[in-house]
Amino acid sequence: SSAEHRLYFTSSEQRITNHELIRAIAAVQGKRVLVLPVPRPLLYLAMRVATAFSAVTGVRNQLDEKQYRQMTEPSFVCTSARLTADTGWKATTTLHDCAARAAAGYAAAGLLPK
């Protein structure tokens, strides 16, 4: 018999914006961050230049069309509603605590500057 496989997202019930996430990550590292909006036409131009540069040089493109589309979407919803319905699981960690745990793990692995 084959077992049913399901994909679940884990998320807080709290709505978190990209800016809040970036600021929380910076805060737990004792850093400040300035979030500057980039006009969509400028971002599009950067994507086209990066794509052309990658095609010519073979350097991995960090800003391709897929990334551009994701960055310009008005929102991304990640919900754990299915996980909660199937298992009763609910997030209990705050954004700050989650960011602090993640930063500690990355630091322990040597992936963050000391």
QUISULLIN-V520072 format. One record per backbone hydrogen bond with DSSP energy under -0.5 kcal/mol. NH is the residue of the N-H (numbers start at 0). CO is the residue of the C=O. If there is no record, write none. Layout:
BEGIN
nh={NH	NH}
co={CO	CO}
END
This chain:
BEGIN
nh={8	20	21	22	23	24	25	26	27	28	28	29	30	34	35	36	38	41	42	43	44	45	46	47	48	49	50	51	52	53	54	55	56	57	61	67	68	69	70	71	72	72	77	78	83	84	85	86	87	87	88	90	97	98	99	100	101	102	103	104	105	106	107	108	109	110	111}
co={78	16	17	18	19	20	21	22	23	24	25	26	25	32	33	34	36	38	38	39	40	41	42	43	44	45	46	47	48	49	50	51	52	53	59	63	64	65	66	67	68	69	75	76	79	80	81	82	82	83	82	10	93	94	95	96	97	98	99	100	101	102	103	104	106	105	105}
END
